[in-house]
Amino acid sequence: ILKVKGHSPFTFRIPWRGNSAVASGRIFRYYCRGVLKLSFLTIIVAFLILSAVLFLLLRFGVFRFSWLQFYIRGKESGFSFSEISLLRRVAIANKLKQPESLFRSVKTLDRCIRSAIVGYRAAGSTENARNVEFLNKLFDFRTRVEFSQPKYRLGLSSTRGITPGQPLKVMLSETGIYQSKLVETNRRYMAITYPRGKALPPGFSWKKQELKVYFWRKEDAGYYFETRVVGDFLERKVPILHIAHVDDIVRTQKRRSVRREARVPAVVFPLKSINQANESPERAGGYRGKLIDISEDGAAVAVGGRVKAGLPVKIQASPGEDTVILNGVVKSAGYQRGNNTSVLHIQAQRPSGAMRIRILTYVYALFDSDTSGSPRKGGAGTVSGKPKNNVAAAGGAPGGSAAAGAAAGSAAATPSGADATRESPSGENNAGG
């Protein structure tokens, strides 16, 4: 028996038969066979190891997501390197399987903003200037993601797409502006309610009148078109007008901020000048009202009495957990003579960073138990004492006329909906500021 040891760890036992040449050939063949066996085994072991490594990488999502892509997307969205790093930590803390979805998903972004606010509250650093700036950037991006949704980008091109019940402002060049509402639409015409507004001259007929019509479509934009009246049915004791369809309506104004319905008590403070605007909570005084809806750009408030456009006001309310304060100017007001109430549409000054966070935290329902977006009932702020029911005349309205207003109690009827064209308590529609 001849033992041959090569470079392989195997030992071959070769039977000795015949001369040395035959033995050498057998030794060589056995040696090659051993090397081949070793190579095949090495390949199998390497394949198993590689498979295990790939499984672990896929298990922990290395190939499904790249943090480099996360940082690139963050820079494209306007965040600094340090802010993206903080977002990365927030994404990890929230155990996001797809961290990049933070930059495109409203639900994921809300979850991360809520987590950041909770962290700042726990650390007692909600008023820190750096944290306020970071949260405002997050809310800026949140608004961009919101308005990138199809429901905000797709508009109307024809009056045939207007939904029945849509409030309309009908402008007649000779007499002024009238309020109406779309009743129904068909292939040939639109039927609208009889316009309400200023008294018409004796013998006036709406038939064949040229009209300019403006309306605000909910969660979309403002629209304008010109048309004419093709039928007046008042003589038949049916207060309906038929107006012609238009296939080239103009989209005039897009919404810049998200509004949310509130319907909570509020306190209104008339200001002598908008320069008196401040965000200090008021402890006494003011006039009762009802906050209908709110955004970072403005609000709608139901009040008692008659108020003219141009009055600077301060609004204080608690639609959510925190008291919010807005300062602005009344851009329009819908008045109902019957119950002496008005709906004020207020264009607000840009709030401070900290106040904006409070407002948008409510608007986006970040801490509501009901995530569907229905408003949480709140109080009327931190005003003590008994707010008044009527506002004394206050100067500052355009044309030198006195502007008066009052807060309406809970019995005051208020419009529903969060669009910028709303109904006053009488059913009149008014364009929002």
Summary of the structure (lengths in Angstrom):
residues: 433
radius of gyration: 35.7
end to end distance: 105.5
largest distance: 137.7
contacts: 1329
relative contact order: 0.10
helix: 30%
strand: 28%
